[in-house]
Amino acid sequence: MCALLSVALFTVSCRLGDEGPLALVRGGFQAATYPVRYLGATIAAPFQGLGNVVTNLTADQATLSELRQENDELRARNVALEEDARTAERLQGLLDLRDANNLQSTAARIISGPSDSWSTTVTIDKGTSSGLTVGMPVTASSGVIGQIVACGPVTSTVRLITDENSSVSAMVQSSRAQGMLEGTVTGQVQLSLIRSGQQVAIGDVVVTSGLGGVFPKGLPLGEVTSVEETPGALYLDVTVEPFARAESSEEVLVITSLTEEQQATAEDIAAADAQETGAASSGDQQQDTTE
């Protein structure tokens, strides 16, 4: 009997749709029961959340371990990709330097760097078996590192330009004032033999001059950080901050030979001689004045 009544009511509801007495009864029932239904949903919500927490806490331990392993692998892969990108950037810098200066060179890696701020040599992974010899210049992409002072079959020792025994023919790029870039016992780098009165200013770039036929002309060395002129002195006291530091370099270029265009020209040599002659004349004049 109840089943027949339900079917009859369902049929009437479908025919009348949202109109008629049944629709009004249904709407009233929903309105009357809404508070009860809302209260029930509110009470049940925390228990549903608790159920989710319990489910997560009881997740399969193997799945959690697998996720941790995947996370570790992704982290390691990201580190490796970042390292590869940095290495590629450094190597591209060396290629750009080589191509821009037409350098005859071979690439090497620093395998033993300075152990502290007082160390003045590094070891590279190329030696006589790669055609290297004592005296060859060594440069990073940002600037000159130093010069080979000892060679073994597969390694070489490079004296850094900060060493007190290091000396590189150099010039101020803007004024072409020529001097010698020398290391000191304190690790500072000085540009010596720059005559008083020559144009040198803080921020000037210092490059190799090519004099002496060891370093190719025009390689970056550093930037002038201070210029002092002592009254009565023949030369300026010029301090230079090197562009390249061995502790922050990994790959380098060893320059194996120089082309004719990389050496100092006759005009460069004449200018250096004139600079020295001018310094000598100034010294003689000061001595005569003193006497």
LINMOHU-V696693 format. One record per residue. N is the residue number from 0. RES is the residue in three letters. SS is DSSP state (H for helix, E for strand, L for the rest). PHI is phi in whole degrees, 0 to 359 (none if undefined). OMEGA is omega as a letter, one per 40 degrees, with the letter a starting at -180 (999 if undefined). Layout:
{{N;RES;SS;PHI;OMEGA} {N;RES;SS;PHI;OMEGA}}
This chain:
{{0;MET;L;none;i} {1;CYS;H;296;a} {2;ALA;H;294;i} {3;LEU;H;296;i} {4;LEU;H;296;a} {5;SER;H;295;i} {6;VAL;H;295;a} {7;ALA;H;297;i} {8;LEU;H;295;i} {9;PHE;H;297;a} {10;THR;H;296;i} {11;VAL;H;298;a} {12;SER;H;297;a} {13;CYS;H;295;a} {14;ARG;H;288;a} {15;LEU;H;277;i} {16;GLY;L;67;a} {17;ASP;L;274;i} {18;GLU;L;245;i} {19;GLY;L;99;a} {20;PRO;H;294;a} {21;LEU;H;294;i} {22;ALA;H;297;i} {23;LEU;H;294;i} {24;VAL;H;296;a} {25;ARG;H;298;i} {26;GLY;H;297;i} {27;GLY;H;296;i} {28;PHE;H;297;i} {29;GLN;H;296;i} {30;ALA;H;294;a} {31;ALA;H;290;a} {32;THR;H;266;a} {33;TYR;H;302;i} {34;PRO;H;302;a} {35;VAL;H;293;i} {36;ARG;H;296;i} {37;TYR;H;297;i} {38;LEU;H;297;i} {39;GLY;H;295;i} {40;ALA;H;293;a} {41;THR;H;295;i} {42;ILE;H;292;a} {43;ALA;H;283;a} {44;ALA;H;302;i} {45;PRO;H;301;a} {46;PHE;H;291;i} {47;GLN;H;294;i} {48;GLY;H;297;i} {49;LEU;H;297;i} {50;GLY;H;297;i} {51;ASN;H;295;i} {52;VAL;H;298;i} {53;VAL;H;300;i} {54;THR;H;297;i} {55;ASN;H;294;a} {56;LEU;H;292;a} {57;THR;L;260;i} {58;ALA;L;297;a} {59;ASP;L;302;a} {60;GLN;H;299;i} {61;ALA;H;297;i} {62;THR;H;295;i} {63;LEU;H;297;i} {64;SER;H;297;i} {65;GLU;H;295;i} {66;LEU;H;295;i} {67;ARG;H;297;i} {68;GLN;H;297;i} {69;GLU;H;298;i} {70;ASN;H;296;i} {71;ASP;H;297;a} {72;GLU;H;295;i} {73;LEU;H;295;i} {74;ARG;H;296;i} {75;ALA;H;297;i} {76;ARG;H;294;i} {77;ASN;H;296;i} {78;VAL;H;297;i} {79;ALA;H;297;i} {80;LEU;H;295;i} {81;GLU;H;296;i} {82;GLU;H;295;i} {83;ASP;H;298;a} {84;ALA;H;295;i} {85;ARG;H;293;i} {86;THR;H;296;i} {87;ALA;H;299;i} {88;GLU;H;294;i} {89;ARG;H;295;a} {90;LEU;H;295;i} {91;GLN;H;296;i} {92;GLY;H;298;i} {93;LEU;H;294;i} {94;LEU;H;297;i} {95;ASP;H;297;i} {96;LEU;H;296;i} {97;ARG;H;299;a} {98;ASP;H;290;a} {99;ALA;H;294;a} {100;ASN;H;252;i} {101;ASN;L;52;a} {102;LEU;L;278;i} {103;GLN;E;272;a} {104;SER;E;208;i} {105;THR;E;226;a} {106;ALA;E;277;i} {107;ALA;E;214;i} {108;ARG;E;240;i} {109;ILE;E;285;a} {110;ILE;E;253;i} {111;SER;E;214;a} {112;GLY;L;266;i} {113;PRO;L;296;a} {114;SER;L;281;i} {115;ASP;L;204;a} {116;SER;L;292;a} {117;TRP;L;265;i} {118;SER;L;291;a} {119;THR;L;235;i} {120;THR;E;223;i} {121;VAL;E;225;i} {122;THR;E;245;i} {123;ILE;E;247;a} {124;ASP;L;268;i} {125;LYS;L;228;a} {126;GLY;L;215;a} {127;THR;H;297;i} {128;SER;H;293;i} {129;SER;H;258;i} {130;GLY;L;88;a} {131;LEU;L;275;i} {132;THR;L;221;i} {133;VAL;L;297;i} {134;GLY;L;103;a} {135;MET;L;291;i} {136;PRO;E;287;i} {137;VAL;E;229;a} {138;THR;E;224;i} {139;ALA;L;265;a} {140;SER;L;293;a} {141;SER;L;270;a} {142;GLY;L;166;a} {143;VAL;E;294;i} {144;ILE;E;266;a} {145;GLY;E;172;a} {146;GLN;E;213;a} {147;ILE;E;292;i} {148;VAL;E;241;i} {149;ALA;E;205;a} {150;CYS;E;229;i} {151;GLY;L;249;a} {152;PRO;L;300;a} {153;VAL;L;234;i} {154;THR;L;221;i} {155;SER;E;220;i} {156;THR;E;258;a} {157;VAL;E;248;i} {158;ARG;E;278;a} {159;LEU;E;283;a} {160;ILE;L;290;i} {161;THR;L;276;a} {162;ASP;L;293;a} {163;GLU;L;294;i} {164;ASN;L;264;a} {165;SER;L;276;i} {166;SER;E;211;a} {167;VAL;E;231;i} {168;SER;E;297;a} {169;ALA;E;218;i} {170;MET;E;208;i} {171;VAL;E;283;a} {172;GLN;L;298;a} {173;SER;L;283;a} {174;SER;L;266;a} {175;ARG;L;67;i} {176;ALA;L;295;a} {177;GLN;E;254;i} {178;GLY;E;199;i} {179;MET;E;234;i} {180;LEU;E;273;a} {181;GLU;E;232;i} {182;GLY;E;279;i} {183;THR;L;225;a} {184;VAL;L;293;a} {185;THR;L;272;a} {186;GLY;L;91;i} {187;GLN;L;284;i} {188;VAL;E;242;a} {189;GLN;E;245;i} {190;LEU;E;259;a} {191;SER;E;264;i} {192;LEU;L;66;i} {193;ILE;L;270;a} {194;ARG;E;294;i} {195;SER;L;302;a} {196;GLY;L;99;i} {197;GLN;L;281;a} {198;GLN;L;277;i} {199;VAL;L;219;a} {200;ALA;L;223;i} {201;ILE;L;301;a} {202;GLY;L;98;i} {203;ASP;L;295;i} {204;VAL;E;270;i} {205;VAL;E;251;a} {206;VAL;E;231;i} {207;THR;E;291;a} {208;SER;L;268;a} {209;GLY;L;87;i} {210;LEU;L;294;a} {211;GLY;L;92;i} {212;GLY;L;70;i} {213;VAL;L;258;i} {214;PHE;L;262;i} {215;PRO;L;295;a} {216;LYS;L;291;i} {217;GLY;L;94;i} {218;LEU;L;285;a} {219;PRO;E;291;i} {220;LEU;E;246;a} {221;GLY;E;179;a} {222;GLU;E;233;i} {223;VAL;E;293;a} {224;THR;E;248;i} {225;SER;E;202;i} {226;VAL;E;225;i} {227;GLU;E;233;i} {228;GLU;L;238;i} {229;THR;L;275;i} {230;PRO;L;305;i} {231;GLY;L;85;a} {232;ALA;L;280;i} {233;LEU;L;283;a} {234;TYR;E;236;i} {235;LEU;L;280;i} {236;ASP;E;263;a} {237;VAL;E;242;i} {238;THR;E;256;a} {239;VAL;E;235;i} {240;GLU;E;264;a} {241;PRO;E;299;i} {242;PHE;L;289;a} {243;ALA;L;251;i} {244;ARG;L;238;a} {245;ALA;H;298;a} {246;GLU;H;291;i} {247;SER;H;248;i} {248;SER;L;244;i} {249;GLU;L;237;i} {250;GLU;E;255;a} {251;VAL;E;221;i} {252;LEU;E;247;i} {253;VAL;E;261;a} {254;ILE;E;275;a} {255;THR;E;270;i} {256;SER;E;198;a} {257;LEU;L;246;i} {258;THR;L;273;a} {259;GLU;H;298;a} {260;GLU;H;289;a} {261;GLN;H;271;a} {262;GLN;L;264;i} {263;ALA;L;297;i} {264;THR;L;276;i} {265;ALA;H;299;i} {266;GLU;H;295;i} {267;ASP;H;297;a} {268;ILE;H;295;i} {269;ALA;H;297;i} {270;ALA;H;296;i} {271;ALA;H;294;i} {272;ASP;H;296;i} {273;ALA;H;296;i} {274;GLN;H;296;i} {275;GLU;H;293;i} {276;THR;H;298;i} {277;GLY;H;297;i} {278;ALA;H;293;i} {279;ALA;H;295;i} {280;SER;H;295;i} {281;SER;H;297;i} {282;GLY;H;293;i} {283;ASP;H;296;a} {284;GLN;H;294;i} {285;GLN;H;294;i} {286;GLN;H;294;i} {287;ASP;H;296;i} {288;THR;H;295;i} {289;THR;H;295;a} {290;GLU;L;292;999}}
